[in-house]
Structures are given as C-alpha cells and as structure tokens.
Amino acid sequence: MATFQPQLSSALDQASPPAVIAGPKGWKRRLEDPFNTYYRYPVALVITRLLMHTPVTPNQVSLVQPLFAAVAGYAVTFDDWRYHLFAVAVFEFRSILDCVDGSLARAKRLSSPNGHAIDGIADWLGVVFLYMGLFHYLYHHPPMGVSALMAVGVAAAALAQGAVRSASSDYFKSKYVGIYERQKDDAPTILRDKLLALKPGAPIFGYADAFILWGTHLLFELERFDAQKTKPLSPAVVAHMVEREGSLQTRVTAFLWSISSGDAFLSFVVVSILVGQIWPVQVFFASFGTLWIGLFILYNVRFLRAQRRLGEAAA
C-alpha cells in the first residue's frame, strides 16, 4: 500500500523492473493465517497480475474493501441462509482484496508507511461493518433463552478480543520478523520513525497507526515508549534467538500465532456464518478465546524476557 504518486512511481518503474509478484515468505508466511496462506493469497496473486499494468493503486484496493464488508454486514442481518451465503462470498472477496493490496504494493514498488496505515484502518472498518450486521442479527434473532441485549453483549466481547488479537499479533509479528529475518529487533525503530513522522499536516491514518503501535508497546513491554531512551533487544540477545530459530518452542510459537491472529479470528467468524453457527462461535471467542489470547500474550512477553536474560548471560 502507498500514497498515490504517479510521477514518482512512473520514474521508479523506468529505473528498475517491477518486483516479482509473490505472497509473504519466510517468517511472514509462518505467522500468516492458514486461510490466507493456502487459499486467499493464491487467488490474490492472480488478481495482482491482472492489475499490474493498470492505473489501479494499492490504496484504491484498500479503500474499496469496507464497501464490500458493508454489503456483507447488511446481508447478515437477514435470517436466511441464502443471504448468509451471499454475505460470506462478498466478505471473502474483501479478504482476498486485503491480500491483493500488499502484493500489488510490493509488485509496483509503492509500499509506504502511510499505505500500511490506510490498509489497517480499512481492515478495521471492514470488521466493524461485518459485526454491525452480526449485532443486528443477534438482537433480532437471539438464541432461545438468551436476551437480545445479552446476545449483542457477547458478540461485542468477541469483537473486543478480536481487536486485541489483531493488535498483539501485529506487534509480535514485527518483533519476530525483524529478529529472525533481518537479525535485529527493529520494532522500536519502526515505532520511533512513525512517531517522528507525525508532524502538522500528517495523514490521520498515520496518527492512528502510530497510536496503536505506541499502545501495544506500552501494554506488552510495560513501559512508556521514549524515542530517545527506549532501546531494542541487544545484538547478543538477537543472536541467541536466531541460533534457536529452529527449536520446537520457536516453531510452535509461530504456528500458534498463525491460528491466534486477528485474521484467523475473522476467518472462524466467516466460517460460522457459512455453516449457520454464529452464536456458538461468538460464545466461544467471548469466553475461551478471550482467556486464550490473554494467556498467549503473557507467554510471548515472558518468552522474550527469558530470551533477553539468556542472551545477556551468554554474552
């Protein structure tokens, strides 16, 4: 995703050939929702090839996604399996487009922090629009023995833990991808750059993206981020973690993130609409899902702290 800059992008295209059209690789792939890896990205890459030589920009692909989500959310409000099937098809197309914008940005060499922020905001608008439909459906068609307000409250709790999943998976993905692929903890540097870019006139998307990263750092590192004082993990600690990249613990941690991310949560919700099990899945995420993501975040915080101690001791 990137800001629309036709003159700059044209110059870049003339200076160098387009990047290879491909989905996430390495640790980005390992941490990706399996639905994205094995189904959505293969379809998205076909669409990316079709859009490669058109004026369509990654930002335009991002911004159109909430419209499809709104249509899906409206269709969910009906108590009819045919409308729900239509909702799933439309929302799945939105999810495929969510894979297209990133691959198109890489292929057209239009990636930018502002584009990443736009993608994140568009994603959350899509989730909110879908859940507005689910709230309406559960309010007007509550399960037997459950009040309308309680049904909506349970769905709201499920949505809240989905937001925690999304923010936490993005944060730890940034940490792990930097450490295992670039051999450096660049999460603090990324946050520092985003905060320094917030000058008068900066896009609102940039403010939202930086605020979320600032909040996750505060939550998971238990410290207020300071652009001058906050330091990344030391090279010794990073080297210690890279040496153990192939360990069972590291592989299991990556797999668990792939099925615990915000994207994975959304995939389960969409499947629940498809098979007519909306209420049980909302109850599951509002209860066990909330407990799971809380414990898993705590595990990751303790895992990184343990690696810091072991790496510093080894140095």
Secondary structure, 3 states (H helix, E strand, C coil): CCCCCHHHHHHHHHHCCCCCCCCCCHHHHHCCCHHHHHHHHHHHHHHHHHHCCCCCCHHHHHHHHHHHHHHHHHHHCCCCHHHHHHHHHHHHHHHHHHHHHHHHHHHCCCCCHHHHHHHHHHHHHHHHHHHHHHHHHHHHCCCCCCCHHHHHHHHHHHHHHHHHHHHHHHHHHHHHHHHHHHCCCCHHHHHHHHHHCCCCCCCHHHHHHHHHHHHHHHHHHCCCCCCCCCCCCCHHHHHHHHHCCCCHHHHHHHHHHHCCCHHHHHHHHHHHHHCCCHHHHHHHHHHHHHHHHHHHHHHHHHHHHHHHHHHHHHC
